[in-house]
């Protein structure tokens, strides 16, 4: 124990802004061990422990795990060898940032849709969310089969246009679920087929439609299977008959 001021765990918690529960946990895993009063067994901390805790907080801020911090806090100095782990932390945080930005965009889109629609079928809503979540993977997959500029046209649309397309998609899905099972010659079904073709063309665009039409059947099916569907197996089979 150093000869500086000593603190009870409550005093140390208040001084450092770290919860007592966290301090107990750090002590248990050996990350920040407190000395104990021989008579009572109560934890006691020193000014040196304040510095150690500050190291822990700084390294947590940089994204290191507690196991990694347990190694790093024992170093008296750092050199360029730290850059390797810092680069890994940077990459991880950039990915987390990208995921967070994607989630925030999805939340904004879904909130707008719910405000406008009032109520959305859960399967349709989950399909939309899944579609937003996997947009990056969809881009990469499509770029394997068609030009980058054509793929980017599919995704790089103004937010207002994307919301409008989402609404069209919701209305189309509602009609599919309502009309499922009716014969192909039914007037409402014929209207649905027309709307479906128009909506697909509006969303995909003529350039992408030409690219899709030129794909081999197996590749087209592979791409279709990668995109989330809000329909049941029966609804999917009924739509295939309509086509």
N, C-alpha and C positions, 0 to 999 in steps of 0.2 A: 504493500500500500504506500502511495506517495504521501508526502507530508503536507500537501495542499488540503483544501477543505473537503470534508466528507459529506455525502448526502444520503438520506434515506431514499428508498425507491420512490416514495411520493414526491419528495423534494426534487429528485432527479427527473422525474416525469414532468413536473411543472416547469423546471428550468429548461428542459430540452424540447418540450412539446411532443414527447413520445409517450404513447399510452403505457400504463402499467402492464397491460396484457402483452404488448409487444416486447417490453423489457423482459418479462418473464420468459417469453418464447426465445428471445435472443440468448438469454442465459442458459436455457435448457439445451439449445443446439450448439452452444459453445461459441457463438459469434461475439457476444459481449458478456463475459462472465463477471458477475459481481462477487466481491468478497462477502463473507458472512460474519456477523457478530458471533463469537464463540458461544456466548450464553444464550442468545435468543434464536440464532440462525437467520435473523433478518438480513436482507441484502443491504449492502452499503457500497456507494459509488464514489469515485474520486474525480478530480478535475481532468486527469488523464483519460478517464472513461468518457468524458464529454468530447474530447478530441477523437476518440475511437468511434463514438457514435456519429460524429460529424462525417467521418470517412465513410461509414456505412450509408448514411443518408445521401452523400454525394454520389457514391457508386450505384445506389439504387436509382437515383435520378438519371443516371446514364444507361439504365436498363439491365444492369448485371443481376444475375440470380444470387440468392443468399449463399449458395455453395461457392460461386465464383468470388463473391465478396469475401468469404472466409479466407481465401488464398491471398487476395489483393491487399487486404488491410494490414497484413504482416510485412508488406514491402516498405522499406524506408525511403525508397525513391523509385521513379519510373523512367524508362528510356523508350526508344522507338519500338521496342518489342510490344509495348502496349497498343500500338497502332493496329495490329492485327485483330485484336479483340474489339477495339473501338470501331473498326470498319464493319465487323460483324454486327455490332450493336446498331450502327448507323443503318445498315441494310434492313435489319429487323424492324427498326422504328419507322423507316420509310414505308415498308410493307404495311405496318400497323396504321400509319397515317393514311395510306391509300384505302385500306379497308374501312377506316373510320369515315373518310370522305364519301365513300360509296354508300355506307349505311346512312349517313346524314342526307344524301340525295334521295335515297329510297324512302326515308321517313317523310321528307318533304313532299314527295310525289304521292305517297299513300295518304297522307293527311289531306292533301288537296282533293284526291279522288273521293275519300270518305265524306268530306264536307259537301262535295257536289252531288254525289250519288246517294248519300244517306245510309245505304247498306249495300254490301258487296258479298257475294257468295264466298265462303272461306277458301274453297278450292281455286277459284279464280284469283282471289287476292294473294294466296300463297304462290300461285304460278307467276304473278307479276313480280312479287318480291324475289323469288328464285331467279327470275329472268334478270333483274337488276343486279343481284348478287353475283351472277356468273357472266356478266357482260364481258369482262376481260378475257375469260376463257373462250367465249363465243367469238370474239374478234380474232383471236389467235387461230382458232379452228377454221373460220371462214377464209382467212388469209392464205390458208394452205390450198384453197380451191379456186380463189378468184382474186383479181387485183386489189391492192390495198386501198386505192382511192374509192373503189366501189363499196368495199366493206365499210370504210369510214363514213360513207354517205348514209349507211343504215343506222349508225349510232350517233353521229355528230349532228344532231338536230337541235333546234332551240327548245328550251324546256317547255314552253307553251305548246309547241307542236307535239312533243312527247306525251304530255298530259292528255291532249286531244286524242292521240292515237290510243292511249290507255283506255280512254272512255269508249272509243269505238270497239276496242277489244272486249271490254266488259259487256257492252250491249250485244255484241255478236255471240259471246259465250252464253248469255242469258237466253237468247233465241234458240241456240243449239239445244240447250238443256230443256227448253219448253217444247220444242218441236220434235225432239228425238223420237223416232219410231214412225213418224208419218211418212207416207209414200212420196216418191220423188216428184210426182206430177202435182202434188198439192201446191196451190198458189203461194202459200206462205213459205214453203220449202224452196220453191223456185226463186222467190224474192231473197231468201237467205243465201242461196248460192250466188246470186248476183252481188249481194252486199259483201259476201266473203271475198269474191274475186276483186271487187273494187277496193276493199280495205287492204287486201294483200298488196295490191299495186300501189296504193297510197303509201303504205309503210315501207315496202321494199324498194319501190322505184323501178323504172323501166330498165335501167342498166343492170341492176342486180337480178331482175326477173330474167333477163336474157342469159345472164351467167348461170342462174339456177337451172334454166331450161336446158342448158348445154351440158349439165353434169350427168355422169353415168348414174344409172338407177341405184347402184349399191352405195355410191358416195352421197347421193341425195337422201337416201334412207338413213345413212350414218349421221348426216347433219341434222335431219329431222329428229332423230332419237336423242340428240344432245340438247335440244331445246325443251324446257319444261312444258307440260301440257296440263290444262285445268280439267280435262275430260276423263270420264270413266272409260273402261274398256268398251262397254256397250256404245257409248257416245262416239268413241273413236271409230268403231266398226260401222256405225250408221253413217258417219260423215264420209267414209270411204265409199259406201254405196252411192251417196249423193254425188261423188266425183265421177 
